[in-house]
Amino acid sequence: MRNPFLPRLAILAFDHRAFFQKNLTKDEEKIREYKRVIYDGLVLATQQGVPIQDVAMLVDEEYGMELHVDAQMRGITRILTTEKSGQEEYVFQYGAEFGDHIEKIQPAYAKALVRYRADGVQEMNQRQLSRLKELSDWCHEHKIGFLVEPLVSPTEDEKTRYGQERFDRTMRPRLTVEMIRQFHVAGVEPDIWKIEGMEEQADYELVSQTARAEGRAHVGVVVLGRAEEVDHVERWLVAGKHVDGVCGFAIGRTIFWEALQALHSGTITREQAVEQIARLYKHFYDVFFG
C-alpha cells in the first residue's frame, strides 16, 4: 500500500535548456514555444483523466515563466530548477540571488540536479555539498520543498568494462545509498529524491530506507526516466511502485522528445505533438499509479 502521508507526484520534467539549444534550436522563442507544446500536453492529460492533484511539472524560469503562472492558476504542482544548465559541477543559475528567484515564483519545490559520485573527487563533492546545503537550508527556512536529482554515472573505464546496463544493476544502487548517506552527513536534507530507475525492488527498498532513515518519514523518492525507451522506463516504474517511500516519477525526454523532433522537422502538427505527449504522460501515470 502506498504511503498516504507522502505526495503523489507524476512529474513531467522539461527544465532542459542547454540540451534544447544543442539538439533542437538556439532560437529562444522557439524553445519557449516547444515548452508550451509540452505543457499543453500535460494539461490535455488532465482532461483525459489524470487527477490534477497528482500532476506536477518541472520547468525552468528562463523559458517557462509563463507556464508557472498558468500552472499555478490551474492547481498544478510546480517545481523550479535552480542549477546552471549543462555544467559538470552544481552551481546556482542565478548565483547568490537564487533565493530571490525562488521567492518570485513560489514553487512547491526547488530542484537541484547534481552529478555526484560518492567515490569521486572529494574536493568537488565538498563544494557541491556546500552549495546544496545552502539551498536545503534556505528552502526549509522559507517553507519551500527541496527536491534533489543526483546523477550517479559510470566512469569512462566502467563504461568500457561493464557497460551502462551492468553498471546500473551492480554498482549504481550501492553508490546511490552511499551518496545519500554523504548528503545527510553534510546536512543536505531533501524532501524528495529524484533517483535514476532501478531494475530490482530490493534496490529501491534500500534506497528508500536510507533516504527516510532517522526520523525522515516525510521524505519521498521519485523515479526519473533518463531518456530511456518506454519499455525500459516501464520496468523501472513497476519495480519501484510498491515500495514504501517511492511516491511517483519524474519523466521528461522519454515523453516529449520524439514528438518535439517530429514537430520541429514538420512531420507532425502541433496538435499531434500535444496529443502524443499527453498519451505518453498518461500511460506512465497509469503504469505507476494504476
KEVO-597989 format. One record per residue (C-alpha): residue number from 1; residue in one letter; x negated, y, z negated. Coordinates in steps of 0.25 Angstrom, whole numbers. Layout:
REM residues N
> nr rest xx yy zz
> NUM A X Y Z
...
***
This chain:
REM residues 290
> nr rest xx yy zz
> 1 M 0 0 0
> 2 R -5 14 4
> 3 N -9 23 -8
> 4 P 3 32 -10
> 5 F -5 43 -16
> 6 L -14 45 -4
> 7 P -10 54 8
> 8 R -7 46 21
> 9 L -16 53 31
> 10 A -14 50 46
> 11 I -25 60 51
> 12 L -26 64 65
> 13 A -41 69 66
> 14 F -44 79 76
> 15 D -54 88 70
> 16 H -65 85 81
> 17 R -72 97 86
> 18 A -86 94 91
> 19 F -80 81 97
> 20 F -70 88 105
> 21 Q -80 98 110
> 22 K -89 87 114
> 23 N -80 77 120
> 24 L -68 85 125
> 25 T -69 100 127
> 26 K -76 112 122
> 27 D -64 121 124
> 28 E -59 125 111
> 29 E -45 128 115
> 30 K -45 114 122
> 31 I -49 108 109
> 32 R -38 115 101
> 33 E -28 110 111
> 34 Y -33 96 111
> 35 K -32 96 96
> 36 R -18 102 97
> 37 V -15 89 106
> 38 I -20 80 95
> 39 Y -11 88 85
> 40 D 1 87 93
> 41 G -1 72 94
> 42 L -1 72 79
> 43 V 12 80 78
> 44 L 18 71 88
> 45 A 15 59 80
> 46 T 22 65 68
> 47 Q 35 66 77
> 48 Q 33 51 81
> 49 G 33 46 67
> 50 V 20 49 59
> 51 P 25 55 46
> 52 I 20 69 45
> 53 Q 16 67 30
> 54 D 5 57 35
> 55 V 0 65 47
> 56 A -13 73 46
> 57 M -23 80 55
> 58 L -38 83 54
> 59 V -42 95 63
> 60 D -52 106 62
> 61 E -49 121 61
> 62 E -57 125 73
> 63 Y -48 118 83
> 64 G -36 114 74
> 65 M -32 127 66
> 66 E -18 128 73
> 67 L -16 113 71
> 68 H -18 115 56
> 69 V -8 126 56
> 70 D 3 117 63
> 71 A 0 105 55
> 72 Q 2 112 42
> 73 M 16 116 47
> 74 R 19 102 51
> 75 G 14 96 38
> 76 I 3 88 44
> 77 T -9 85 34
> 78 R -21 94 39
> 79 I -35 90 38
> 80 L -46 101 41
> 81 T -60 97 45
> 82 T -72 104 39
> 83 E -84 99 46
> 84 K -92 106 57
> 85 S -89 97 69
> 86 G -100 88 75
> 87 Q -110 88 64
> 88 E -118 77 59
> 89 E -118 83 45
> 90 Y -106 89 38
> 91 V -105 104 38
> 92 F -93 113 36
> 93 Q -87 118 49
> 94 Y -86 132 42
> 95 G -97 132 33
> 96 A -95 138 19
> 97 E -81 143 23
> 98 F -76 129 25
> 99 G -66 131 13
> 100 D -60 144 20
> 101 H -56 136 32
> 102 I -50 124 24
> 103 E -42 134 15
> 104 K -37 141 28
> 105 I -31 128 34
> 106 Q -27 121 21
> 107 P -28 107 26
> 108 A -24 95 17
> 109 Y -39 90 19
> 110 A -52 96 23
> 111 K -60 85 30
> 112 A -75 83 32
> 113 L -82 74 42
> 114 V -96 69 37
> 115 R -105 60 43
> 116 Y -111 52 31
> 117 R -120 40 29
> 118 A -122 36 14
> 119 D -135 31 18
> 120 G -138 43 27
> 121 V -147 55 26
> 122 Q -145 59 11
> 123 E -149 74 13
> 124 M -137 75 24
> 125 N -128 67 15
> 126 Q -130 76 3
> 127 R -128 89 12
> 128 Q -115 83 17
> 129 L -110 79 4
> 130 S -113 92 -2
> 131 R -104 99 9
> 132 L -93 88 7
> 133 K -93 91 -8
> 134 E -91 105 -6
> 135 L -79 102 3
> 136 S -74 92 -6
> 137 D -75 101 -18
> 138 W -68 113 -10
> 139 C -57 104 -5
> 140 H -54 99 -19
> 141 E -54 113 -25
> 142 H -45 118 -15
> 143 K -35 107 -15
> 144 I -39 102 0
> 145 G -41 87 2
> 146 F -54 83 7
> 147 L -56 73 18
> 148 V -69 67 22
> 149 E -73 60 34
> 150 P -87 53 32
> 151 L -92 46 45
> 152 V -101 34 42
> 153 S -109 31 55
> 154 P -119 21 59
> 155 T -133 26 61
> 156 E -139 24 75
> 157 D -147 12 71
> 158 E -134 6 65
> 159 K -126 9 78
> 160 T -137 1 85
> 161 R -138 -11 75
> 162 Y -123 -12 71
> 163 G -114 -4 80
> 164 Q -103 5 75
> 165 E -93 -7 72
> 166 R -102 -15 64
> 167 F -107 -2 56
> 168 D -92 1 53
> 169 R -89 -13 48
> 170 T -102 -16 40
> 171 M -109 -3 36
> 172 R -99 9 36
> 173 P -90 4 25
> 174 R -101 3 15
> 175 L -107 17 20
> 176 T -93 23 18
> 177 V -92 18 4
> 178 E -106 24 0
> 179 M -103 37 7
> 180 I -90 39 -1
> 181 R -98 36 -14
> 182 Q -108 46 -10
> 183 F -97 57 -7
> 184 H -91 54 -21
> 185 V -105 55 -28
> 186 A -107 69 -21
> 187 G -93 74 -26
> 188 V -87 73 -12
> 189 E -72 69 -15
> 190 P -64 67 -2
> 191 D -49 65 -3
> 192 I -49 58 10
> 193 W -60 49 16
> 194 K -59 48 31
> 195 I -66 36 34
> 196 E -70 28 46
> 197 G -62 16 49
> 198 M -66 2 43
> 199 E -62 -12 48
> 200 E -60 -19 35
> 201 Q -50 -15 24
> 202 A -60 -19 13
> 203 D -69 -7 18
> 204 Y -58 3 17
> 205 E -55 -2 3
> 206 L -69 0 -1
> 207 V -70 14 5
> 208 S -57 18 -1
> 209 Q -60 13 -15
> 210 T -73 21 -14
> 211 A -67 33 -9
> 212 R -56 32 -20
> 213 A -65 28 -32
> 214 E -66 34 -46
> 215 G -52 41 -46
> 216 R -51 45 -31
> 217 A -38 38 -29
> 218 H -33 50 -22
> 219 V -43 48 -11
> 220 G -39 42 3
> 221 V -46 36 15
> 222 V -42 38 29
> 223 V -48 31 41
> 224 L -54 38 53
> 225 G -53 34 68
> 226 R -67 37 72
> 227 A -62 38 87
> 228 E -62 23 87
> 229 E -52 15 97
> 230 V -38 14 92
> 231 D -38 -1 88
> 232 H -51 1 80
> 233 V -45 12 72
> 234 E -32 4 70
> 235 R -41 -7 64
> 236 W -47 3 54
> 237 L -33 8 50
> 238 V -28 -5 48
> 239 A -40 -10 39
> 240 G -38 2 30
> 241 K -23 5 30
> 242 H -20 -3 18
> 243 V -32 1 9
> 244 D -29 10 -3
> 245 G -34 23 -1
> 246 V -34 23 14
> 247 C -23 33 18
> 248 G -24 36 32
> 249 F -32 38 45
> 250 A -39 50 52
> 251 I -40 47 67
> 252 G -44 56 78
> 253 R -50 53 91
> 254 T -44 39 92
> 255 I -31 46 92
> 256 F -33 58 101
> 257 W -46 57 109
> 258 E -41 49 121
> 259 A -29 58 122
> 260 L -37 71 122
> 261 Q -47 65 132
> 262 A -35 62 141
> 263 L -29 75 139
> 264 H -42 82 142
> 265 S -44 75 155
> 266 G -30 77 159
> 267 T -25 63 160
> 268 I -14 64 150
> 269 T -5 76 146
> 270 R -6 84 133
> 271 E 8 77 129
> 272 Q 2 63 132
> 273 A -10 66 123
> 274 V -2 71 112
> 275 E 7 58 113
> 276 Q -6 49 113
> 277 I -11 56 101
> 278 A 2 55 93
> 279 R 3 40 97
> 280 L -11 36 92
> 281 Y -9 44 79
> 282 K 4 38 76
> 283 H -2 24 80
> 284 F -13 25 69
> 285 Y -3 31 59
> 286 D 5 18 61
> 287 V -7 9 60
> 288 F -11 15 47
> 289 F 2 19 40
> 290 G 11 9 47
***
